[in-house]
Amino acid sequence: MKELRYDAVVIGGGAAGMAAALEIDKAGFSCAIVEREDHLGGILMQCIHNGFGLHEFKEELTGPEFAERFAEQVAKSNIAVYLGTTVTDINAQNGPYEKELICASPDHGILKIISKSIVLAMGCRERNRGNVRIPGARPAGVYTAGLAQRLVNIEGYIPGKEVVIIGSGDIGLIMARRMSWVGCHVKAVVEIMPYPSGLTRNIVQCLHDFNIPLYLSCQTTNIFGNDRVEGIEVTPMENGALVPEKAFRIDCDTVLLSVGLVPENELSKDAGVELHPTTNGPIVDASLMTNVEGIFACGNVLHVHDLVDWVAEEARFAGKQAAAWLRGERPLHQVRVKAGSNVRYANPGKLDPSRENKVYLRSMIVKNDAVLELRLDNRVIKTIKKGHIQPSEMITLSVGPKDLEGYTTDSALELALL
Amino acid sequence: MRRELTCIVCPIGCSLTVTEKEQGEFEVTGNRCPRGAAYAVEEITAPKRVVTATCRLGPAGACSESESKDPIYQRMRRHGLCDPRRLPVKTSGPCPKEYIDELLNTIYHTQVTPPVQRGAVIIKNWKNLGLDVVAARALD
């Protein structure tokens, strides 16, 4: 078995992986990206719509353009890139500087990489029909939205003609427009929650532009069809309960599912990384390091983001922190972060009171004129006006030494949306 | 006349209110930046969208001769599991909404043979609207 050594290995060559690796390389450490696809860029390569990069590059780019800009920087760097290579196992038992990755690829066979640190950047995957338990027959024609996106945008197949989209996540909305633009009839988007789970701008430009109805508070209670999908049954919900007498049928030959994303953490678990029950991503400290010393996490494998720009930002930070860890730097003190009322989660779970910290959080509620309240040990230290908030849009804030003045080693910062 | 819009210029998605004061004079409120104001006026007078789509890739394909004879490669190709078979493209600026269907049709009937540079012009100044269709990725 071929054996290689690096200071850091980044697993995953999407936006997060490339951004993290570039920082590690910039800091002068040897670094490798291991990517299972045959190209860098990850899911961005099939996201051919525009709207990426407004924060990162101050212009509106398509997914492939965003990815290639990063890939070009990687090509100019000293980063070693292993494409078509799958990490099958991580062993972090041999001490903090001797992490072992077993990888497989058609070009290199089985590879063993020994690395001091690891950055997890594997992204997330789609929930499927089994995960959300949609009852009914099991005919052909039920796809996850991301799979349909790959078929249409990369491989050049159109998976159906009359389409219903279940769930109003962003990929589903983007696919409503894509399917309309390739000549399909998108008959409806059916959402179980009383509010859409995608970005408002996508509701406007992907549904309103094409007069596609959005059924909110509606559950899909049946899928009909023997060989091929023939239709679905939609049952409205009132006060949280199904109202069967108001159920109706929508005829269609294709169903796309956009019912959420789950961080892909099988490898992390292998390595002994502890996961957060709400985010399904690793629990990380102020430097985005997991409970396993020297293993960091960033991007959608840590928690599902709404914008790739935040992914890149977070990943750059993880890369910088991995480099700092390699130099032997450790945070002196950390302050715990608690999700208070109406906050589903806040990431990272700890803050370093000696510097500015970027915190990402998700709301559980839809509200206008919301206020974000920061409490340090039950003392309100700051309130921030947030305007309109909704679960689909990530809230970001910066917390620095000034905010955390007077902290103790047992301090906790509670974030609440009011 | 008053209209409520959601701005689509960036992911913030400001709620905009547009009021027509006199013929051709508009007042926009709710925007966080000047681009929002410009979008609102354009949206109710002459709505436009950036169009993204894909072109067919030409016969040259993206594989060498020896690869193309490899049975595994051929099987993968048949199932669409290898190199991309479509080239993503976008318009160089927003396209008037009423032209979008015709533009898409033109793009779908355009074939591109690699190699292609990112940003290469695939269709120049379409219908003299001042819009180019450009490649959104490089392919060799």
HADDOCK unambig.tbl for C-alpha pairs under 7 A between the chains (distance, minus, plus):
assign (segid A and resid 48 and name CA) (segid B and resid 52 and name CA) 6.62 0.50 0.50
assign (segid A and resid 48 and name CA) (segid B and resid 88 and name CA) 6.15 0.50 0.50
assign (segid A and resid 49 and name CA) (segid B and resid 52 and name CA) 5.59 0.50 0.50
assign (segid A and resid 62 and name CA) (segid B and resid 136 and name CA) 6.82 0.50 0.50
assign (segid A and resid 64 and name CA) (segid B and resid 136 and name CA) 6.24 0.50 0.50
assign (segid A and resid 64 and name CA) (segid B and resid 137 and name CA) 5.66 0.50 0.50
assign (segid A and resid 65 and name CA) (segid B and resid 136 and name CA) 5.63 0.50 0.50
assign (segid A and resid 65 and name CA) (segid B and resid 137 and name CA) 5.85 0.50 0.50
assign (segid A and resid 153 and name CA) (segid B and resid 54 and name CA) 6.65 0.50 0.50
assign (segid A and resid 153 and name CA) (segid B and resid 86 and name CA) 6.61 0.50 0.50
assign (segid A and resid 154 and name CA) (segid B and resid 84 and name CA) 5.07 0.50 0.50
assign (segid A and resid 154 and name CA) (segid B and resid 85 and name CA) 5.95 0.50 0.50
assign (segid A and resid 154 and name CA) (segid B and resid 86 and name CA) 5.40 0.50 0.50
assign (segid A and resid 155 and name CA) (segid B and resid 80 and name CA) 5.62 0.50 0.50
assign (segid A and resid 155 and name CA) (segid B and resid 84 and name CA) 5.85 0.50 0.50
assign (segid A and resid 155 and name CA) (segid B and resid 85 and name CA) 5.20 0.50 0.50
assign (segid A and resid 155 and name CA) (segid B and resid 86 and name CA) 6.39 0.50 0.50
assign (segid A and resid 156 and name CA) (segid B and resid 85 and name CA) 6.22 0.50 0.50
assign (segid A and resid 156 and name CA) (segid B and resid 86 and name CA) 6.01 0.50 0.50
assign (segid A and resid 200 and name CA) (segid B and resid 13 and name CA) 6.18 0.50 0.50
assign (segid A and resid 201 and name CA) (segid B and resid 6 and name CA) 6.70 0.50 0.50
assign (segid A and resid 201 and name CA) (segid B and resid 7 and name CA) 6.71 0.50 0.50
assign (segid A and resid 201 and name CA) (segid B and resid 8 and name CA) 4.89 0.50 0.50
assign (segid A and resid 201 and name CA) (segid B and resid 11 and name CA) 6.46 0.50 0.50
assign (segid A and resid 201 and name CA) (segid B and resid 13 and name CA) 5.55 0.50 0.50
assign (segid A and resid 204 and name CA) (segid B and resid 6 and name CA) 6.98 0.50 0.50
